[in-house]
Amino acid sequence: MLDAVTGIISCPTCATSTSVASPIVATRAAALALNLSAYTGIRTLGRDTVGDGGGADFVKVGSQPFCGAFNDMASFQDAVGNWFQISGLNGYNFKQFGAKFDWNQVAGTGTDDTTAVQSAIDCAGVQSGPGTDRGGGAGRVVRLPVGWSLISNTITVRNQVPVIGHTPVSSGFVMAAAFPAAKHFFILGDQFSKTSIFALQSVGSGGTPFTLNGDYARSGAIYFLQSQRPCFYAGSNNSGINFTITGTDSVGAAQTDTFAGPTAGSSSCSTKDFLTITRIETNGATSGTVSAGVAQFASMGVRLQDLQLFSGLSNATQFSTTINVASGLVSGKSGNAMVYTNSAQHTAGLERVKIFAGNRSATLFEIGVGGASSITFKSVETFNVGNCSGCASNNPQIYWNYGGLAVDMENIVQGAPGVASAGSTSLAMLVEGGFINLRNWHPEGMATGVRIAFPNINAGSFTLMNGIGNTSLTDFIKIDAGVAASSTNMQGVYGNGATHTVNNNGSFTTGNLLGWASF
């Protein structure tokens, strides 16, 4: 029934014992104690309590859902062992997986939602198969309710999963005070790591199987979120090994591949896609360590939309190193951006997102996997708060470092309110690679608006249409020495009190000031 005062739906006659007379159950928590054998599907009116926003439609499946390999906090077993998972192809909401979104800004307190948030994104990214026990299906949207979620460790947004908030000012994610200083807040796309899947030790001959010790190992098998091509990396001389991998492909069919192993210091990859691996054999091996991972792949459609990300002041960390050695900047990346990616492509990126970054970089995009593509970056606001007046000169709020992809940027505002001054060394945007088309941009409160540092023309280009600076800026646009003339194009650019509208150390000329007819 509907409470006319509170608007909460309740069901006083619904199943509350093991005697089930209705497919409507008060909560997922109550369903755990029921015998639901009579139903192929049920509806819950909440996750832990009626009306808590975590209700869902569930369908009965033949075995533990595939997402269960990754910490599935929505699917469940009833009292007699029947498995139920959220049905249909509709999007998830984080509360269905146990997230509370109860962070209180005034009190500075809230429930740690990290596990629940990652569980929802993992299950939304699971690749579906033909069976009823393989989980939901890649590409589900995961939605935020109104409210703020407290996160204490990195969240990885899986392939084809959009994370969509209510609005950029009514819902979002907040860093816990104990969030690791050297980790990114959100990572768009599944990142490549040659040791993150499982470790192998060459221990003999005759097809002796290796022990599987993977992050996602369950019941002796390796589970992937998406189809992967495993690679083997030799830590010592293992020439002459043939590897045989047995498992399943993306539709659940048996899959086997035999291929030559790597020599010392090199890698060797399967040519077939696996969703699970249940056995690895060799034809004989000399002693030595071999690590196994997966080839990097492009993550399509991963994005953050209509939400806010907030870095608390207590964990603000100066972003003091950048990546591209070719441009003469400091080598090595600091793992402390608010949003990072090295694999996102095709309709991926940010849209209507506000980022309060502390002393972190707001976004750090290194992309280039999978060939030509595009990234969306629209209606984004980035701010440094905290101690950013001490940020290093190579501390960009927005950082682009790749070639071969086109970025569509529009309506971007960047600032460091109440902190930076004309003497600040902080940087709004650093562009070292990529084909950037930026329209309607305003930075303020920092020393430099954009630093263009392409090592060569093949690295990309930067086109700005309609930009307005601020009196805090020493350089609204700073072009490094060696940047080719054709790499930078501008139209409708106004310094608005900046010391230099364009600090040109490259080959930029008036010929690259574009007229309206060019657009």
Secondary structure as UniProt FT lines:
FT   TURN            4..6
FT   TURN            12..13
FT   STRAND          24..25
FT   HELIX           28..31
FT   TURN            32..33
FT   TURN            37..38
FT   STRAND          41..44
FT   TURN            50..51
FT   STRAND          57..61
FT   HELIX           66..70
FT   STRAND          76..77
FT   TURN            79..80
FT   STRAND          83..86
FT   STRAND          92..93
FT   HELIX           94..97
FT   TURN            105..108
FT   HELIX           114..124
FT   TURN            132..133
FT   TURN            138..139
FT   STRAND          142..143
FT   STRAND          147..151
FT   STRAND          155..157
FT   TURN            159..160
FT   STRAND          162..164
FT   TURN            168..170
FT   STRAND          171..175
FT   TURN            177..178
FT   TURN            181..182
FT   STRAND          186..188
FT   TURN            194..195
FT   STRAND          198..202
FT   TURN            215..216
FT   STRAND          217..218
FT   TURN            219..220
FT   STRAND          221..228
FT   STRAND          230..234
FT   TURN            239..240
FT   STRAND          242..248
FT   TURN            250..251
FT   STRAND          254..260
FT   TURN            264..265
FT   STRAND          267..269
FT   STRAND          274..282
FT   STRAND          288..294
FT   STRAND          299..300
FT   STRAND          303..310
FT   HELIX           313..315
FT   HELIX           325..327
FT   STRAND          337..341
FT   STRAND          344..345
FT   STRAND          348..356
FT   TURN            358..359
FT   STRAND          361..365
FT   TURN            369..370
FT   STRAND          373..383
FT   HELIX           388..390
FT   TURN            393..394
FT   STRAND          396..400
FT   STRAND          405..415
FT   TURN            417..419
FT   TURN            422..423
FT   STRAND          427..431
FT   STRAND          434..444
FT   STRAND          448..452
FT   HELIX           457..459
FT   STRAND          460..468
FT   TURN            471..472
FT   STRAND          475..479
FT   TURN            481..482
FT   HELIX           485..487
FT   STRAND          488..494
FT   TURN            496..497
FT   STRAND          500..504
FT   HELIX           510..512
FT   HELIX           516..518
//
